[in-house]
Amino acid sequence: MNAPVSIRDVAAHAGVSVGTVSNVLNRPEIVARTTRDRVHAAIKALGFVRNESARQLRAGRSRTIGLVVLDVANPFFTDVARGVEDEAAAAGLAVILCNTDEQLDKEQRYLELLEEHRVQGVLITPVGEADRRLAPLQQRGTPVILVDSRSPSGRQCSVAVDDVLGGDAAMTHLLAEGHERISFVGGPVSLRQVADRRDGAVRALVRAGRAASDLEFIETSALNVAAGQRAGAEIAALAPRQRPTAAFCANDLVALGLLQEMTRQRIRVPDELAIVGYDDIEFAAAAAVPLSSVRQPRQELGRMAAQLLLEEALGTDGHKHRQVIFQPELEVRQSSQARPRAGRSRRATRPPVSEAAAPAT
């Protein structure tokens, strides 16, 4: 096997110094056009590929950022990743995508790996409360941005959606449709997003003069289709007069699994069970019964998170952590309408993005 072409080989072929080749690769603006062309011709002729690892050792940082998500199979995170990648690519950076499966040990291993690779920074949807886990990484100089999560201490920039408001909107809609027996389906409740969405539903219920205990909680072990199917089997096993007439699901995958099980059990949606999901992934509107869902601006979340990371990584010592909160909107479709209405789905007005600044730490 032939040895890789070195920078010295390129210099000899182009008739220039090694320093000139280095400048062409790293600071081309200081090299004369004719010299740059000669070096690029040599690179092409020899098939030279720069050693990025060696460059990282000299520069101290790689041209990558890390994105750590709870479940890469969830289309919500796929769309967030697309927004991150758009911003990173525009800045000449690549994205390393890591999937934790909601497991703390996997999260920790990925954080260690990303730090070893000297990434510019880390974007993360953490497993539960993460301030203590992330503090050492930040203290060693790696910026951290929370995605679809909030920083209670203000020690990190964060980008999130007001999930309490989203849960409130879903429950308000179901109450307006006349439902008395309503279940919240999702879990685990240790996930901040699940807890906030349930809290929002309870808030709407209490505001309507009902008891918080009126909301039955069917907790799932995960936020995927299989978990929704199992919850659906649990609901279907109840006597008709004991079943909920509506279900608000913590995300669309759970809602789609629930919808599938209702179809299998010949329980009509929405006539016998109305369903509302959360995230408004692409598959929601394309379901056999188009799914009502609380929409999150998924790609916008990713883009904003990447922007905050670049600001912190490339900015000055005067950086202040920012907490950016997007407002969700409810998309009402056939799965939760007692009487289908003509025209397109109804959409709640989305308030503007809000933001609070926290002192830099």
Order of alpha helices (4+ residues) and beta strands (2+ residues): alpha-alpha-alpha-alpha-beta-alpha-beta-alpha-beta-alpha-beta-beta-alpha-beta-alpha-beta-alpha-beta-alpha-beta-alpha-beta-alpha-beta-beta-beta-beta
